[in-house]
Amino acid sequence: MSLPSSDSGQAPRKLHGIIVPVLAVVLISGGTAAVAMTQGHAVRVADTAATSSITTTGALSVNSASVVQGATVTFSYSTTAAKVNSDNWIGLYADPGNGPVNQAYVGAATTWNYAASASGTSSFSTSSLAPGTYIAYYLYDNGYTWLAQPVTFTVTAAPPATPPAYRTEFGSGTLHSPSGVALDSSGDVWVSDTDDNKVVEYSATGTAIGGFTPSGTYALNAPTAIAVNAAGDVFVADTGDNRVVEYSGSGTELNVFGTASGSGELSSPTGVALTASGQVLVSDTGDNRVVEFTAAGVYSSSFNSKMGGPAGITVDASGDIWVANSGLADAGPDTVMEYNSAGTWLASIGTGETSTHGGLSDPSDVALDGSGHAFVTDPDYGWVEEFGTTGPYLDEFGTAQPGLLSYPQALAVNSAGDVFVADTGDNQIVEFAPGS
């Protein structure tokens, strides 16, 4: 990549997303911080004494003047045809006191993205940004020439939250490495028991009331994820046999997904979810994608944008698809991704977050409640982390007795906000009452 010259005549170098000069000339402006003003749904910045003499022909706007730490902030940009360049970029800087206010290097960008097209959008996670005011610059060809007037926005701290509290536990002595949990329409709890290759049904209060151990052609081999539809049919990710099997609630074999060769063939699936229309979504972990099947088991489509190591999967009330990614190469290795129903990436949560005890590490499952909270199992650390569905980290739980978790792998949330966690290391299900 050819690197442009800065105003000092020396070429900058980008290292791990930071712009570092070979020889920096620091120019200090006497202007004041810009004041944001609203234009429709976008926010632009008024000229100040330091910037009013800089003429720009492009445009830059932000979707919100203030975001909660951890949420995604999105910029819309455009430039003239003469200035379209694959190395155009948007850089975020602390404000005031940083950024190329005079179109010259002043300090390293806190974070940046390329903006290569004539117009488009560019999204940033604010997880790693401390609360405060930031200024975004839309810049030309790996350098510091403005393509548009800069934009300011504010990151605010996430409001305090009370984590879910331990309520009860059940299944100890019966389960052996449970790694999938789902709830049916009556509130019963269904668990896939990995080591025993069976499915167990519990009442909402934790009493074993049913289940089945399939045999023959439909026998399970190291089952992981599980889902239940409105009719009470049970879908199990039969990971060891590279398929998903559908059973009736009493264990009668109904269908198999993912065994036909071709586009719909599965490799080590570890997540399964159902859409409102009955489509079956599968995290095809071995192939780093999500596959969609019709209710009849016919391959429909797949997607893999920004994906790596997909595991647990769920669908929210609007039809958006949430996937726990444990090996995401191009946007951070540990995150939860949100996609629309067509498989287009929308946002990420958990990337760069640091909780009280740590951050996400190979997240294995995600579940949502009805009040805008996302719960993520973190088996490496042994707890569940809670985020706002717009991104902010809220809290974590399962870190102390009672309710201390050991390698939790899956979870489900009922309509009352109770969280049921497959506590795999302790061979049980732990229930937590909703927090705030």
C-alpha positions as CSV (number, residue, x, y, z in Angstrom):
1,M,0.0,0.0,0.0
2,S,1.3,3.4,-1.0
3,L,1.4,5.8,1.9
4,P,0.8,9.5,1.5
5,S,2.9,12.3,2.9
6,S,1.8,14.2,5.9
7,D,2.2,18.0,6.1
8,S,5.7,17.4,7.3
9,G,6.6,15.5,4.1
10,Q,7.0,12.3,6.0
11,A,4.9,9.2,5.5
12,P,2.7,7.9,8.3
13,R,2.5,4.3,9.3
14,K,-0.6,2.4,10.5
15,L,0.1,-0.2,13.2
16,H,-2.8,-2.2,14.6
17,G,-5.3,0.5,13.7
18,I,-3.2,3.4,15.1
19,I,-1.6,6.0,12.9
20,V,2.0,6.6,13.9
21,P,4.2,9.2,12.2
22,V,7.8,8.6,11.2
23,L,8.4,12.3,12.0
24,A,5.5,14.2,13.4
25,V,5.0,18.0,13.3
26,V,2.5,19.0,15.9
27,L,0.4,22.1,15.1
28,I,-1.7,23.5,17.9
29,S,-4.9,25.3,17.0
30,G,-6.3,28.2,19.1
31,G,-9.9,27.3,18.1
32,T,-12.5,26.1,20.5
33,A,-14.3,22.7,20.5
34,A,-17.1,22.5,18.0
35,V,-20.7,22.5,19.0
36,A,-23.0,19.8,17.7
37,M,-26.3,20.8,16.0
38,T,-29.0,18.5,14.8
39,Q,-30.1,18.2,11.1
40,G,-32.9,15.7,10.8
41,H,-31.6,12.4,12.1
42,A,-27.9,13.3,11.5
43,V,-25.6,15.4,13.6
44,R,-23.1,17.8,12.1
45,V,-20.6,20.2,13.6
46,A,-20.5,23.9,13.2
47,D,-17.4,25.7,12.0
48,T,-15.2,27.2,14.6
49,A,-12.4,29.8,14.4
50,A,-9.9,27.0,13.8
51,T,-11.9,25.4,11.0
52,S,-14.0,28.0,9.2
53,S,-11.3,28.7,6.6
54,I,-11.1,25.0,5.6
55,T,-13.3,24.4,2.5
56,T,-14.7,20.9,2.1
57,T,-17.0,19.4,-0.6
58,G,-17.9,16.1,1.1
59,A,-20.3,15.3,4.0
60,L,-20.0,13.5,7.3
61,S,-22.8,12.9,9.8
62,V,-23.4,10.6,12.8
63,N,-26.6,8.7,13.7
64,S,-26.7,10.0,17.3
65,A,-25.0,12.8,19.2
66,S,-24.8,10.7,22.3
67,V,-24.4,7.0,22.7
68,V,-24.0,4.7,25.8
69,Q,-20.6,3.1,26.1
70,G,-20.6,-0.2,24.3
71,A,-23.2,0.9,21.7
72,T,-22.5,1.1,18.0
73,V,-22.1,4.6,16.5
74,T,-22.6,4.9,12.8
75,F,-21.4,7.6,10.4
76,S,-22.7,8.4,7.0
77,Y,-20.2,9.9,4.5
78,S,-19.9,11.0,0.9
79,T,-17.4,12.7,-1.3
80,T,-17.0,13.9,-4.8
81,A,-15.9,11.5,-7.6
82,A,-12.5,13.2,-7.8
83,K,-11.8,12.4,-4.2
84,V,-12.9,8.7,-4.1
85,N,-10.0,6.7,-2.9
86,S,-9.6,3.2,-1.4
87,D,-7.5,4.7,1.4
88,N,-10.0,7.3,2.5
89,W,-10.7,6.8,6.2
90,I,-12.7,8.0,9.2
91,G,-10.7,8.5,12.4
92,L,-12.1,9.0,15.9
93,Y,-10.2,11.3,18.4
94,A,-10.7,12.5,21.9
95,D,-12.1,16.0,21.9
96,P,-10.9,18.6,22.6
97,G,-7.1,18.6,22.1
98,N,-6.6,15.9,19.5
99,G,-7.2,15.2,15.8
100,P,-5.9,16.8,12.6
101,V,-7.6,20.2,13.3
102,N,-5.3,21.9,10.7
103,Q,-5.1,18.9,8.3
104,A,-1.9,17.8,9.8
105,Y,-0.9,15.0,12.2
106,V,-1.5,15.9,15.8
107,G,-2.0,12.5,17.6
108,A,-2.9,8.9,16.9
109,A,-6.5,8.0,16.2
110,T,-8.3,6.2,19.0
111,T,-9.8,4.0,16.3
112,W,-10.4,4.2,12.6
113,N,-12.1,2.5,9.6
114,Y,-11.6,2.9,5.8
115,A,-14.3,4.6,3.9
116,A,-13.4,3.6,0.3
117,S,-16.6,4.3,-1.6
118,A,-18.1,7.6,-2.9
119,S,-20.7,7.3,-0.1
120,G,-21.8,4.9,2.5
121,T,-21.8,4.2,6.3
122,S,-19.1,3.2,8.7
123,S,-19.9,1.8,12.2
124,F,-17.7,1.7,15.3
125,S,-18.1,-0.1,18.6
126,T,-17.7,2.3,21.5
127,S,-16.8,-0.5,23.9
128,S,-13.2,0.6,24.2
129,L,-14.0,4.4,24.3
130,A,-14.1,5.9,27.8
131,P,-17.0,8.2,28.6
132,G,-16.4,11.7,27.1
133,T,-16.6,13.7,23.9
134,Y,-15.1,12.5,20.6
135,I,-14.6,14.1,17.2
136,A,-14.6,12.2,14.0
137,Y,-12.7,13.2,10.9
138,Y,-13.3,12.0,7.3
139,L,-9.8,12.1,5.7
140,Y,-8.3,11.6,2.3
141,D,-5.9,8.9,1.0
142,N,-4.3,7.7,4.3
143,G,-3.5,11.3,5.1
144,Y,-5.0,14.2,7.0
145,T,-6.7,16.3,4.3
146,W,-10.3,16.9,5.3
147,L,-13.0,15.5,3.0
148,A,-15.8,17.0,5.2
149,Q,-16.3,19.0,8.3
150,P,-15.7,16.9,11.4
151,V,-18.4,15.6,13.7
152,T,-18.6,15.5,17.5
153,F,-20.4,12.9,19.6
154,T,-20.5,12.0,23.3
155,V,-20.0,8.6,24.9
156,T,-21.8,8.2,28.2
157,A,-21.3,5.6,30.9
158,A,-23.8,2.7,30.9
159,P,-26.4,3.0,33.8
160,P,-25.8,0.7,36.7
161,A,-27.7,-2.6,36.6
162,T,-28.6,-5.2,39.2
163,P,-27.6,-8.7,37.9
164,P,-30.0,-11.6,38.1
165,A,-30.0,-13.4,41.5
166,Y,-29.7,-17.1,42.2
167,R,-33.0,-18.8,42.6
168,T,-32.5,-22.6,42.4
169,E,-30.7,-25.5,40.7
170,F,-31.8,-28.9,39.5
171,G,-30.6,-31.9,37.5
172,S,-27.6,-32.8,39.6
173,G,-27.2,-36.6,39.7
174,T,-29.3,-37.0,36.6
175,L,-27.4,-34.9,34.0
176,H,-23.9,-35.5,32.6
177,S,-22.4,-32.5,30.8
178,P,-25.6,-30.7,29.8
179,S,-24.8,-28.3,27.0
180,G,-28.1,-27.1,25.6
181,V,-31.3,-25.7,27.3
182,A,-34.6,-24.5,25.9
183,L,-38.0,-23.6,27.1
184,D,-41.3,-24.6,25.6
185,S,-44.6,-22.6,25.5
186,S,-45.7,-24.0,28.8
187,G,-42.4,-23.0,30.6
188,D,-41.0,-26.5,30.8
189,V,-37.2,-26.8,30.5
190,W,-35.7,-29.1,27.9
191,V,-32.0,-30.1,28.2
192,S,-29.7,-31.9,25.9
193,D,-27.4,-34.2,27.9
194,T,-24.2,-34.5,25.9
195,D,-22.5,-37.4,27.7
196,D,-25.6,-39.5,28.0
197,N,-26.9,-38.8,24.4
198,K,-30.4,-38.0,25.7
199,V,-33.0,-35.3,26.2
200,V,-34.5,-34.5,29.6
201,E,-37.6,-32.5,30.2
202,Y,-38.2,-30.6,33.5
203,S,-41.1,-28.7,34.8
204,A,-40.7,-25.0,35.4
205,T,-39.9,-25.8,39.0
206,G,-37.2,-28.2,38.2
207,T,-38.9,-31.6,38.5
208,A,-38.0,-34.2,35.9
209,I,-41.2,-35.0,34.0
210,G,-40.1,-36.5,30.7
211,G,-37.5,-36.9,28.0
212,F,-36.1,-39.6,25.7
213,T,-33.0,-41.4,24.7
214,P,-33.2,-42.0,20.9
215,S,-31.9,-45.2,19.4
216,G,-31.2,-46.6,15.9
217,T,-31.0,-44.2,13.0
218,Y,-32.0,-41.3,15.1
219,A,-29.7,-41.9,18.0
220,L,-27.8,-38.9,19.3
221,N,-24.0,-38.5,19.3
222,A,-22.8,-35.8,21.6
223,P,-25.8,-33.5,21.3
224,T,-25.4,-29.8,22.1
225,A,-27.9,-27.1,21.3
226,I,-31.7,-27.7,21.6
227,A,-34.8,-25.7,20.6
228,V,-38.6,-26.3,20.9
229,N,-41.3,-25.0,18.6
230,A,-44.8,-23.9,19.4
231,A,-46.1,-27.4,18.7
232,G,-43.8,-28.9,21.2
233,D,-41.4,-30.5,18.7
234,V,-37.8,-30.7,19.8
235,F,-34.8,-29.9,17.6
236,V,-31.4,-31.1,18.7
237,A,-28.0,-30.2,17.3
238,D,-26.6,-33.7,16.9
239,T,-23.0,-32.4,16.8
240,G,-21.2,-35.7,16.6
241,D,-23.2,-36.8,13.6
242,N,-23.1,-33.4,11.8
243,R,-26.9,-32.9,11.7
244,V,-30.0,-31.6,13.5
245,V,-32.7,-34.0,14.4
246,E,-36.3,-33.2,15.0
247,Y,-38.4,-35.2,17.5
248,S,-41.9,-35.0,18.9
249,G,-42.1,-34.2,22.6
250,S,-42.3,-37.9,23.4
251,G,-39.2,-38.7,21.4
252,T,-40.7,-39.9,18.1
253,E,-38.3,-39.2,15.2
254,L,-39.7,-36.7,12.7
255,N,-37.0,-35.2,10.5
256,V,-33.3,-34.8,9.9
257,F,-31.6,-31.6,8.7
258,G,-28.2,-31.1,7.2
259,T,-27.2,-34.6,6.0
260,A,-27.8,-34.1,2.3
261,S,-24.6,-33.4,0.4
262,G,-24.2,-30.0,-1.2
263,S,-24.9,-26.5,0.2
264,G,-27.0,-27.7,3.1
265,E,-24.5,-30.2,4.5
266,L,-23.5,-29.5,8.1
267,S,-20.2,-29.8,9.9
268,S,-20.2,-30.0,13.8
269,P,-23.4,-27.8,14.3
270,T,-23.6,-26.3,17.8
271,G,-26.5,-24.0,17.6
272,V,-30.2,-24.2,16.6
273,A,-33.0,-21.7,16.6
274,L,-36.5,-21.4,15.1
275,T,-38.1,-18.4,13.3
276,A,-41.7,-17.4,13.8
277,S,-42.5,-18.8,10.4
278,G,-41.0,-22.2,11.3
279,Q,-37.6,-21.9,9.5
280,V,-34.8,-23.7,11.2
281,L,-31.5,-21.8,11.7
282,V,-28.3,-23.8,12.5
283,S,-24.9,-22.6,13.5
284,D,-22.8,-24.7,11.2
285,T,-19.7,-24.3,13.3
286,G,-17.3,-26.4,11.3
287,D,-18.1,-24.4,8.2
288,N,-18.1,-21.0,9.9
289,R,-21.7,-20.0,8.8
290,V,-25.3,-20.1,9.7
291,V,-27.6,-22.2,7.5
292,E,-31.3,-21.8,7.1
293,F,-33.6,-24.7,6.3
294,T,-37.4,-24.8,5.7
295,A,-39.6,-26.5,8.2
296,A,-39.6,-29.6,5.9
297,G,-35.8,-29.8,6.1
298,V,-34.9,-28.3,2.7
299,Y,-31.8,-26.1,2.5
300,S,-32.8,-22.5,2.0
301,S,-29.8,-20.2,2.4
302,S,-26.7,-19.4,4.4
303,F,-24.7,-16.4,5.6
304,N,-21.3,-15.8,7.2
305,S,-20.5,-12.1,7.2
306,K,-17.8,-11.3,9.8
307,M,-18.3,-14.8,11.2
308,G,-16.0,-17.3,12.7
309,G,-16.7,-20.1,15.1
310,P,-20.5,-19.5,15.4
311,A,-22.1,-21.4,18.3
312,G,-25.3,-20.5,20.1
313,I,-28.0,-18.7,18.1
314,T,-31.3,-17.1,18.8
315,V,-34.0,-15.0,17.0
316,D,-35.5,-11.9,18.6
317,A,-39.1,-10.7,18.3
318,S,-38.3,-8.6,15.2
319,G,-36.8,-11.5,13.4
320,D,-33.2,-10.5,13.8
321,I,-30.7,-13.3,14.4
322,W,-28.1,-13.2,17.2
323,V,-25.0,-15.5,17.0
324,A,-22.3,-16.1,19.7
325,N,-19.1,-16.1,17.7
326,S,-16.1,-17.6,19.4
327,G,-13.5,-17.1,16.7
328,L,-14.3,-13.9,14.8
329,A,-11.1,-13.0,12.9
330,D,-11.9,-9.7,11.3
331,A,-13.7,-7.8,14.1
332,G,-12.3,-9.2,17.3
333,P,-12.2,-12.9,18.4
334,D,-15.0,-12.9,21.0
335,T,-18.3,-11.2,20.3
336,V,-22.0,-11.6,19.7
337,M,-23.2,-10.6,16.2
338,E,-26.6,-9.4,15.2
339,Y,-28.0,-10.0,11.7
340,N,-31.3,-9.2,10.0
341,S,-33.5,-12.0,8.7
342,A,-31.7,-11.9,5.4
343,G,-28.3,-12.5,7.0
344,T,-27.0,-9.0,6.7
345,W,-24.7,-8.0,9.6
346,L,-26.2,-5.2,11.7
347,A,-24.1,-4.8,14.9
348,S,-21.8,-6.5,17.4
349,I,-21.9,-6.5,21.2
350,G,-19.2,-7.6,23.6
351,T,-16.2,-6.7,21.4
352,G,-13.5,-5.1,23.5
353,E,-15.7,-5.1,26.6
354,T,-14.0,-5.6,30.0
355,S,-16.3,-6.7,32.8
356,T,-15.6,-6.7,36.5
357,H,-13.7,-10.0,36.3
358,G,-12.7,-10.1,32.6
359,G,-14.2,-9.9,29.1
360,L,-15.8,-12.4,26.7
361,S,-13.7,-15.4,26.0
362,D,-15.1,-18.0,23.5
363,P,-18.8,-17.1,24.1
364,S,-20.9,-20.2,23.6
365,D,-24.5,-19.0,23.7
366,V,-26.8,-15.9,23.7
367,A,-30.4,-15.4,24.9
368,L,-32.5,-12.2,25.0
369,D,-35.2,-11.1,27.5
370,G,-38.1,-8.8,26.7
371,S,-36.6,-5.7,28.2
372,G,-33.6,-5.2,25.9
373,H,-31.0,-7.3,27.7
374,A,-28.7,-10.0,26.1
375,F,-27.2,-12.8,28.2
376,V,-24.0,-14.5,27.0
377,T,-22.4,-17.6,28.4
378,D,-18.7,-17.4,28.9
379,P,-17.5,-20.9,29.6
380,D,-13.8,-20.0,29.7
381,Y,-14.3,-17.7,32.7
382,G,-17.3,-19.6,34.2
383,W,-20.0,-16.9,34.3
384,V,-22.8,-15.2,32.3
385,E,-22.3,-11.6,31.1
386,E,-25.2,-9.3,30.5
387,F,-25.3,-6.5,27.9
388,G,-27.9,-4.1,26.6
389,T,-29.0,-5.2,23.1
390,T,-27.5,-2.0,21.8
391,G,-24.1,-3.0,23.1
392,P,-23.4,-1.6,26.6
393,Y,-22.0,-4.0,29.2
394,L,-24.3,-4.2,32.2
395,D,-23.1,-6.9,34.7
396,E,-22.1,-10.5,35.1
397,F,-23.4,-13.3,37.4
398,G,-22.6,-16.8,38.4
399,T,-19.4,-15.8,40.0
400,A,-20.1,-16.7,43.7
401,Q,-22.1,-19.0,45.8
402,P,-25.0,-19.6,45.7
403,G,-25.2,-20.1,42.0
404,L,-21.5,-20.4,41.3
405,L,-21.2,-21.6,37.7
406,S,-18.6,-24.0,36.3
407,Y,-18.1,-23.9,32.5
408,P,-21.6,-22.7,31.6
409,Q,-22.4,-23.4,27.9
410,A,-26.0,-22.6,27.2
411,L,-28.9,-20.6,28.5
412,A,-32.6,-19.6,28.0
413,V,-34.8,-16.8,29.3
414,N,-38.5,-17.1,30.0
415,S,-41.2,-14.4,29.6
416,A,-40.8,-13.4,33.3
417,G,-37.0,-12.8,32.8
418,D,-35.8,-15.9,34.7
419,V,-32.5,-17.1,33.3
420,F,-31.8,-20.9,33.1
421,V,-28.2,-21.8,32.6
422,A,-26.7,-25.1,31.6
423,D,-24.0,-25.4,34.2
424,T,-22.0,-28.0,32.3
425,G,-19.1,-28.4,34.7
426,D,-21.5,-29.1,37.6
427,N,-23.9,-31.3,35.6
428,Q,-27.0,-29.2,36.5
429,I,-29.3,-26.4,35.5
430,V,-29.1,-23.2,37.5
431,E,-32.0,-20.7,37.6
432,F,-31.5,-17.0,38.2
433,A,-34.3,-14.5,39.0
434,P,-34.4,-11.3,36.8
435,G,-32.3,-8.3,37.9
436,S,-32.8,-4.8,36.6
